[in-house]
């Protein structure tokens, strides 16, 4: 990939591809890497839009200086203070001592605490403009999408929205940056996985942000991670609207925790019932061995969810319990839920799943199944029945 890439009139991509970080936020696997998208806009004055994660300063700085072609850097727009976007602000200020930093009121305390920067900072209000000469940048706060200081920047000259983490996705750029340079199936799944893991809890704020930005005449959406949209921005907006409304497709996720295979057999019987009920989209996950981000992604996609867990030291099997905690945190809605548990010398799993169901307040599909020791044929038939009822509910 060239050191700098032109992505709009007087606008350059100066981001980096990271294939070395194994876990995003030390939690979420990155089998396809991740991109830190950053930009430079050249008018009479010059502005950088965001930076990159700390270890990538040299690569980023080379691209910035190449884009500037000998000119000074006048402004840095800080849309978001999370260190994967703002990690090299201090180094950039050292390289350009007269650099003015642009942020909103909630940006400033984070700039001070992360980087010790208090001077040369310009506080902007929601909707305020910065005229670069040839490019007029407008700033709009989108609080809790997904931090309190989150902001987007709109260039009225190119009609590009620099959207911060909104519309972002996992995955490094494999050649092209744009939606018209890669197949949709290559980026959509990683965009949804990013949404489910990072943004989903704040879906209500996403709806607020979408309404706020709908008045802008946007021709391009350039997020801080993942694919840039220029051919069809509507596809990105439609996905974010649907995901933030928790609208779903017909399908069922079955996630289980099993120590010795008995609860797994129950889960497989549930899947058989779902399939016999005519539903093709069935995703079976071992919660202890599967990537949780993949489970969350598919739960966000499909209407049906069945959770099965064995009892472990009188409690719900830890991997299933952890999944339940993540789902409560994301305020899951508009799904149908089935539950089943197993136990040997002490009950506990099904009671914990019942408590989860009471907390999330999803529509429950029966029967509830509780198995002592190993499932009998009658137990497995109940699991099949649960699957068939789930299929009817998601059809």
SVG drawing of the C-alpha trace seen along z (x, -y; Angstrom):
<svg xmlns="http://www.w3.org/2000/svg" viewBox="-45 -30 54 73">
<polyline fill="none" stroke="black" stroke-width="0.4" points="0.0,0.0 1.3,-3.5 2.5,-5.7 -0.5,-8.0 -3.8,-7.4 -6.0,-10.1 -9.6,-9.4 -11.3,-12.7 -10.4,-16.1 -7.4,-17.4 -8.0,-14.5 -5.5,-11.7 -5.7,-8.4 -2.8,-8.3 -3.9,-5.3 -2.2,-2.0 -3.0,1.7 -2.3,3.7 -1.8,7.4 0.2,7.8 -2.4,7.1 -4.0,10.3 -6.8,9.0 -8.7,5.7 -9.0,4.0 -7.3,7.2 -10.6,9.0 -11.7,9.5 -9.7,11.6 -8.5,10.0 -8.1,12.9 -8.1,10.3 -6.2,7.6 -7.6,4.1 -7.1,0.8 -6.6,-2.5 -8.0,-5.0 -6.7,-8.6 -6.8,-11.4 -5.2,-14.7 -7.3,-17.5 -5.4,-20.2 -6.9,-23.7 -5.2,-27.0 -4.7,-25.6 -4.0,-21.9 -5.8,-19.5 -5.3,-15.9 -8.4,-14.0 -7.4,-11.6 -4.2,-9.7 -3.4,-6.0 -2.4,-3.6 0.9,-4.4 3.3,-1.7 2.4,-2.9 3.6,-6.5 6.5,-6.1 4.3,-4.6 1.6,-7.2 4.1,-10.2 5.7,-9.2 2.3,-9.3 1.3,-12.6 4.5,-14.3 4.1,-12.8 0.6,-14.2 1.7,-17.6 4.5,-17.7 6.6,-20.2 3.7,-22.2 3.2,-22.6 0.3,-20.8 -2.0,-23.5 -4.7,-21.5 -5.4,-18.1 -9.1,-17.2 -9.6,-14.9 -12.9,-13.1 -12.2,-10.5 -9.7,-10.1 -9.5,-6.3 -5.8,-5.4 -6.2,-3.4 -7.1,-6.7 -5.3,-9.2 -2.3,-7.3 0.3,-9.4 -1.0,-12.9 1.9,-13.7 4.4,-12.7 2.7,-14.6 2.7,-17.7 6.4,-17.3 6.9,-17.1 4.6,-20.2 4.9,-22.4 2.5,-25.0 -0.2,-22.3 -3.6,-23.4 -5.8,-20.6 -9.5,-20.7 -11.9,-19.0 -15.1,-19.5 -15.6,-20.2 -15.4,-16.5 -12.2,-16.0 -10.1,-18.5 -9.9,-16.6 -8.9,-13.4 -6.2,-15.3 -4.8,-16.6 -4.8,-13.2 -3.6,-11.1 -1.1,-13.4 -0.5,-16.3 -1.7,-18.8 -3.5,-21.9 -2.1,-24.6 -2.8,-25.0 -6.3,-23.4 -9.3,-24.9 -12.7,-23.9 -15.5,-23.6 -19.2,-23.5 -21.7,-21.2 -22.3,-22.3 -19.4,-24.8 -17.2,-25.2 -13.5,-25.4 -12.7,-27.1 -9.5,-25.7 -9.8,-27.8 -11.4,-25.6 -12.6,-23.1 -15.2,-23.9 -15.1,-21.4 -18.2,-21.1 -18.1,-19.2 -21.0,-17.2 -21.0,-15.5 -22.3,-11.9 -22.0,-11.2 -21.8,-7.6 -21.2,-6.3 -19.2,-5.1 -17.5,-7.4 -18.8,-10.7 -16.6,-12.9 -17.2,-11.1 -17.5,-13.5 -17.7,-13.4 -16.4,-15.8 -18.1,-16.8 -16.3,-18.4 -18.9,-20.4 -16.5,-20.7 -16.2,-16.9 -19.4,-16.0 -17.3,-13.4 -18.3,-12.5 -15.3,-11.4 -17.4,-9.2 -15.1,-8.1 -16.0,-4.7 -19.5,-4.9 -19.8,-2.7 -16.5,-1.0 -15.5,2.6 -12.7,5.0 -10.3,6.1 -7.3,4.6 -7.5,3.3 -6.6,6.0 -5.8,3.7 -8.7,1.3 -10.1,-1.0 -13.6,-1.4 -16.9,0.4 -16.7,0.6 -13.3,2.3 -14.3,5.3 -17.2,7.7 -19.9,6.9 -19.7,10.3 -16.0,9.6 -16.7,6.5 -20.3,6.7 -19.6,9.6 -16.7,7.8 -18.6,4.6 -21.4,6.4 -18.9,8.1 -17.5,4.7 -20.9,3.3 -21.9,6.2 -18.8,6.1 -18.1,2.3 -21.2,0.3 -24.2,2.4 -24.8,1.3 -25.2,-2.3 -27.8,-1.5 -30.2,-4.1 -27.5,-6.7 -26.8,-5.4 -30.4,-6.2 -30.0,-9.7 -26.8,-10.2 -28.4,-8.9 -31.3,-11.3 -28.9,-14.2 -26.7,-13.5 -29.6,-12.8 -29.8,-16.5 -26.3,-16.4 -25.7,-15.9 -23.3,-13.1 -21.5,-11.6 -18.9,-9.5 -18.6,-7.9 -15.0,-7.5 -14.8,-5.7 -11.8,-5.2 -11.8,-1.5 -12.8,0.7 -14.2,0.0 -14.7,-3.5 -18.0,-4.1 -18.4,-6.1 -20.3,-4.1 -23.3,-3.4 -23.4,-5.1 -27.0,-4.0 -25.9,-0.4 -23.9,-1.5 -26.6,-3.8 -29.3,-1.1 -27.2,1.5 -26.6,-0.8 -30.2,-1.8 -31.3,1.9 -28.7,3.0 -29.4,0.1 -33.1,0.8 -32.3,4.5 -34.1,5.7 -33.2,9.3 -33.3,12.0 -34.9,15.4 -32.4,17.7 -31.4,19.1 -28.2,19.1 -27.7,22.0 -24.9,21.5 -24.1,24.1 -21.5,25.0 -20.8,28.7 -18.1,30.4 -18.6,34.0 -20.8,33.8 -24.2,34.3 -25.4,30.7 -23.8,30.7 -26.1,33.5 -29.1,31.5 -27.9,28.5 -27.6,30.7 -31.1,32.0 -32.4,28.4 -30.6,27.7 -32.2,30.8 -35.7,29.5 -35.0,26.1 -33.9,27.6 -36.9,29.9 -39.0,26.8 -37.7,25.4 -35.2,22.8 -31.9,22.9 -29.9,20.4 -28.8,22.3 -25.6,21.4 -24.3,23.8 -21.6,22.5 -19.7,24.1 -19.4,21.1 -16.2,22.3 -14.3,22.8 -15.9,20.4 -14.9,16.8 -17.4,14.8 -17.4,12.0 -18.7,14.4 -21.4,15.5 -22.4,11.9 -22.3,11.1 -24.8,13.8 -27.0,13.1 -27.3,9.6 -28.2,10.9 -30.8,13.6 -34.1,13.5 -33.8,16.7 -31.5,17.6 -31.2,20.8 -28.9,21.0 -28.0,24.3 -25.6,24.8 -24.5,27.4 -24.2,26.7 -20.6,26.0 -19.9,25.8 -23.6,25.0 -23.5,22.2 -24.1,21.8 -21.1,23.0 -18.7,20.0 -18.5,19.5 -22.3,19.4 -22.6,17.1 -20.0,14.8 -22.0,14.7 -25.2,13.9 -23.4,11.0 -22.3,9.6 -25.9,9.8 -27.3,8.0 -24.7,5.3 -25.8,4.9 -29.5,4.6 -30.6,7.3 -34.2,6.8 -36.6,8.1 -35.5,11.8 -37.1,15.0 -35.3,17.1 -35.2,20.7 -33.3,22.1 -32.2,25.6 -29.9,26.8 -28.3,29.9 -27.0,30.9 -25.6,33.9 -25.2,33.5 -26.5,29.9 -28.9,27.9 -28.1,24.3 -27.7,23.9 -31.4,23.6 -32.2,21.3 -29.4,19.0 -30.7,19.0 -34.2,18.3 -32.8,15.3 -31.1,14.1 -34.4,14.5 -36.2,12.4 -33.5,9.7 -33.5,9.4 -37.3,9.8 -37.3,11.6 -40.2,13.6 -39.6,17.2 -40.2,20.2 -40.8,23.6 -40.4,26.1 -37.8,25.4 -35.7,28.5 -33.7,29.6 -31.7,32.8 -30.3,34.9 -26.9,36.4 -27.2,37.7 -30.2,36.9 -32.7,39.6 -34.5,40.1 -37.5,38.3 -35.2,35.4 -33.8,35.2 -37.3,35.3 -38.1,32.3 -35.1,30.5 -36.2,31.3 -39.6,29.9 -38.0,26.7 -36.2,26.4 -39.4,26.9 -41.2,24.2 -38.3,21.9 -38.4,22.4 -42.1,21.4 -41.3,18.3 -38.6,17.0 -40.3,17.9"/>
</svg>
